[in-house]
Amino acid sequence: MNGPLTVDQLLPDLDSTHLDWLEDEAIFILRETVAAFERPALLFSGGKDSCVVLRLAEKAFKNKAADGAYKGRLPFPLLHVDTGHNFPEVIAFRDQRVAEMGERLVVGHLEDSMKRGTVRLSHPLESRNGHQTVALLEAIEAHRFDVLMGGARRDEEKARAKERIFSHRDSFGQWQPKEQRPELWTLFNTRIRPGEHMRAFPISNWTELDVWLYLARENIPLPSLYFAHDRQVMRRKGLLVPLTEVTPTEAGESIETVQVRFRTVGDMTCTCPVESSAVNATEIVAETLQVTVSERGATRMDDRTSEASMERRKKEGYF
């Protein structure tokens, strides 16, 4: 067969029954987490992984009505760290989704950390992505959260592949990879000392393909950035850098209009799209089946600074 496979050729033979097992495991982890801690929160950025975890939380803690809607409120707030350099489309989606669900949203603003002097940028256009750690830890302290549930997956990056489902953080919010607790027979050690907290990752065992299969099956809404659209970009070091007020052109660069989509969304200063014509989750599943580079490796400038850049940030308290 010549040429790339089409959606119609790929999907009929794709077995997605494993999604039921992954869903059951994630719901079990969410319920175990809420039962073990006093002040949980769910990290919600509006990105695809956090949208999946939010749907799983609805299934874990809400009642499904006859019309398919989930009724009631979650027994914890949603938490987002806003760098001030997030894509406007994602922030608008976040606020709309939270309003539709009637949930409580706690936002830690990096701008507030800068005003307090706990974050200082070397120059105005410096990437704020790594500085999120400070705003996150300040939000944890201010609201006394003892566990955060997030959408990190082991297939995303080498450092995240080392992380357990329950990730202990010391009184400084730091992660020590050599001091992780064993997780045998789905038994989790959730004990913490005063000042410490835990991170819980219910979709640790999912892959990018699993996420898109689940998004397609559940018809979960997402920000428009995830689907093909025309965008002005510059080609820089093998990446398509979006043209924004915080990512202007550099000397010798030219601006192109390219049909792209984002595989992950984050700080505008370090998140890049990929060329794509996929306009829905099913078409993205077909694309994902054929990619050879992880989503972070293909789109994140901050993860290209060194082999250990993510691990260093995680040790400091990153997501």
C-alpha positions in Angstrom: 0.0 0.0 0.0 1.5 3.3 -1.1 1.1 6.6 0.9 0.0 7.1 4.5 -2.9 5.2 6.0 -6.2 6.9 6.2 -8.5 7.2 9.2 -11.0 4.7 7.6 -8.1 2.2 7.1 -6.7 2.6 10.6 -9.6 2.8 13.0 -11.8 -0.3 12.3 -9.2 -2.7 13.5 -8.1 -0.6 16.5 -8.9 -2.4 19.8 -9.8 0.2 22.5 -11.3 -2.2 25.1 -8.3 -1.5 27.3 -9.7 2.0 27.9 -12.3 0.4 30.2 -9.4 -1.0 32.3 -7.5 2.3 32.3 -10.7 4.1 33.3 -11.4 1.8 36.2 -7.9 2.1 37.5 -8.0 5.9 37.3 -11.3 6.1 39.1 -10.0 3.8 41.8 -6.9 6.1 42.3 -9.1 9.2 42.4 -11.4 7.7 45.1 -8.4 6.4 47.1 -6.8 9.8 47.0 -9.9 11.7 48.2 -10.5 9.1 50.9 -6.9 9.4 52.2 -6.5 13.2 52.3 -8.3 16.1 53.9 -7.7 18.9 51.5 -7.4 17.6 47.9 -7.4 19.6 44.7 -7.4 18.7 41.0 -4.9 20.4 38.7 -6.9 21.8 35.7 -5.2 23.8 33.0 -7.7 23.3 30.2 -5.2 20.9 28.5 -6.2 17.6 27.1 -4.8 15.5 29.9 -6.5 17.6 32.6 -9.8 17.4 30.7 -9.6 13.6 30.7 -8.9 13.6 34.5 -11.8 16.0 35.0 -14.1 13.6 33.2 -12.8 10.7 35.2 -13.4 12.7 38.4 -17.0 13.3 37.3 -17.5 9.6 36.8 -15.9 8.9 40.2 -17.9 11.4 42.3 -21.0 12.5 40.4 -24.3 11.0 39.4 -25.0 10.6 35.6 -28.4 11.7 34.6 -30.6 10.3 31.9 -29.5 13.0 29.5 -25.9 12.0 30.0 -24.9 15.0 32.1 -23.1 14.6 35.4 -25.0 16.1 38.3 -23.6 17.5 41.6 -20.3 19.1 42.5 -16.9 17.6 43.0 -15.7 17.2 46.6 -12.6 19.4 45.9 -11.7 22.6 44.0 -9.8 22.8 40.7 -6.4 24.5 40.7 -4.6 26.2 37.9 -1.3 28.1 37.8 -1.6 31.0 35.4 1.7 32.3 34.1 0.2 35.3 32.3 1.6 33.8 29.1 -1.0 31.1 28.6 -2.7 31.0 25.2 -5.9 33.1 25.5 -8.0 30.4 23.8 -7.0 28.0 26.6 -7.8 30.4 29.4 -11.2 31.2 27.8 -12.0 27.5 27.5 -10.9 26.9 31.1 -13.2 29.6 32.5 -16.1 28.4 30.3 -15.7 24.8 31.3 -15.6 25.6 35.0 -18.7 27.8 34.7 -20.6 25.2 32.8 -19.8 22.6 35.5 -20.4 24.9 38.4 -17.1 24.0 40.0 -14.8 26.1 42.2 -11.6 27.2 40.5 -8.5 28.4 42.4 -6.0 30.3 40.3 -2.4 30.9 41.4 -1.2 33.9 39.4 2.5 34.1 38.6 2.1 37.8 38.3 1.3 37.8 42.1 4.5 36.0 42.8 6.4 38.5 40.8 4.8 41.4 42.8 5.8 39.7 46.0 9.3 39.3 44.7 9.4 35.5 45.0 9.8 35.3 41.2 12.2 37.5 39.3 12.6 37.3 35.6 16.0 38.0 33.9 14.2 39.8 31.1 10.5 40.5 30.2 10.2 37.8 27.5 11.9 35.0 29.6 9.9 31.8 29.6 7.7 31.7 32.7 7.1 28.0 32.5 9.8 26.9 35.0 8.7 29.7 37.4 5.3 28.1 37.8 6.8 26.0 40.5 7.0 29.0 42.9 3.4 30.0 42.2 2.2 26.4 42.6 3.9 25.9 46.0 2.6 29.3 47.2 -1.0 28.2 46.2 -0.5 24.9 48.0 0.6 26.7 51.2 -2.1 29.4 51.0 -4.9 26.8 50.7 -3.3 24.1 52.7 -3.7 21.5 50.0 -2.3 18.1 51.1 -2.6 16.4 47.7 -2.9 17.5 44.1 -4.3 15.2 41.5 -2.9 15.8 38.0 -2.8 14.5 34.5 0.9 13.7 34.1 1.7 10.5 32.2 4.8 8.3 32.2 5.1 8.3 28.4 5.5 12.0 28.2 9.2 12.4 29.3 12.0 10.4 30.9 11.7 12.1 34.3 7.9 11.4 34.4 8.6 7.8 33.6 10.4 7.5 36.9 7.5 8.8 38.9 5.0 6.6 40.9 1.2 7.1 41.0 1.6 8.7 44.4 4.5 11.1 44.4 5.7 12.3 47.8 6.8 15.9 48.2 8.8 17.1 51.2 8.2 20.2 53.2 9.9 22.3 50.5 7.7 20.8 47.8 10.5 18.9 46.3 10.5 15.5 44.7 13.3 13.0 45.5 13.3 10.2 42.8 15.5 7.9 44.9 13.1 8.1 47.9 9.9 7.1 46.2 7.7 4.7 48.0 7.0 1.2 46.7 3.5 0.6 45.2 2.8 -3.1 45.3 -0.6 -4.7 44.7 -2.2 -1.3 44.4 -1.4 -0.5 48.0 -0.4 3.1 48.4 1.5 4.7 51.3 -0.2 8.1 51.6 1.2 9.1 55.0 2.8 12.6 55.2 4.2 14.8 57.9 3.0 18.3 58.6 4.1 20.6 55.8 4.5 17.8 53.3 2.1 17.0 50.5 1.5 14.4 47.8 0.9 14.4 44.1 -1.4 11.8 42.6 -1.4 10.8 38.9 -4.4 8.7 38.0 -3.5 8.5 34.3 0.1 7.6 34.8 -0.3 4.4 32.8 -2.0 6.1 29.8 -0.3 7.0 26.6 -1.0 9.9 24.3 -2.9 7.5 22.0 -5.0 6.3 25.0 -5.9 9.9 25.8 -7.1 10.7 22.3 -9.0 7.4 22.1 -10.7 8.3 25.3 -11.4 11.9 24.2 -13.0 10.6 21.0 -15.0 8.0 22.9 -16.3 10.3 25.6 -16.7 13.3 23.3 -14.9 15.5 25.8 -14.6 19.2 24.8 -11.2 20.7 24.2 -9.7 24.1 23.4 -9.7 24.8 19.6 -5.9 24.9 19.6 -5.8 21.1 19.6 -7.3 20.9 16.2 -6.0 22.0 12.8 -6.1 25.8 12.1 -4.0 28.3 10.3 -1.4 30.1 12.4 1.5 32.4 11.7 4.8 30.7 12.7 8.5 30.9 12.4 10.8 27.9 11.8 13.4 27.8 14.6 15.7 24.9 15.5 13.4 22.3 14.0 10.3 23.7 15.7 7.4 25.8 14.5 7.3 28.8 16.9 4.0 30.6 17.0 4.1 34.3 16.4 2.8 36.0 19.5 3.6 39.2 21.5 5.9 37.1 23.7 7.5 35.1 20.9 8.4 37.7 18.3 10.6 37.0 15.2 14.4 36.8 15.6 16.9 38.2 13.2 16.8 36.5 9.8 13.5 34.7 10.4 10.5 34.9 8.1 6.8 34.5 9.0 4.8 31.8 7.4 1.1 30.8 7.7 0.9 27.1 8.2 -2.0 24.7 9.0 -1.1 23.4 12.5 -2.4 21.9 15.7 -1.0 21.8 19.2 -0.2 18.4 20.8 0.2 20.0 24.2 -0.6 23.5 25.4 1.4 25.5 28.0 3.3 28.7 28.2 3.3 30.5 24.9 7.1 31.1 25.2 7.9 27.4 25.0 5.0 25.5 23.4 5.1 24.9 19.6 2.5 23.4 17.2 3.0 20.7 14.6 1.9 20.7 11.0 -1.5 18.9 10.8 -4.8 18.7 8.9 -6.6 16.8 11.7 -9.8 18.6 12.6 -11.3 16.1 15.2 -10.2 13.6 17.8 -10.7 10.6 15.4 -8.3 12.1 12.8 -5.8 12.9 15.6 -5.9 9.2 16.7 -4.9 8.3 13.2 -2.0 10.8 13.3 -0.9 9.7 16.7 -0.6 6.1 15.6 2.1 7.1 13.2 4.2 9.6 15.2 7.7 8.6 16.4 8.5 11.5 18.7 6.7 12.2 22.1 4.5 15.2 22.3 6.9 17.1 24.6 9.9 16.2 22.5 8.2 17.4 19.4 6.7 20.7 20.8 8.4 21.9 23.9 11.4 24.2 23.7 12.0 24.1 27.5 12.5 20.3 27.4 15.3 20.7 24.8 17.6 22.7 26.9 19.1 19.6 28.4 18.4 15.9 28.9 17.6 16.5 32.6 15.7 19.7 32.3 12.3 18.2 33.3 13.8 16.1 36.2 15.5 19.2 37.6 12.2 21.1 37.5 10.4 18.3 39.1 12.9 18.1 41.9 12.2 21.7 42.6 8.4 21.1 42.8 7.2 21.3 39.2 4.0 19.5 38.2 
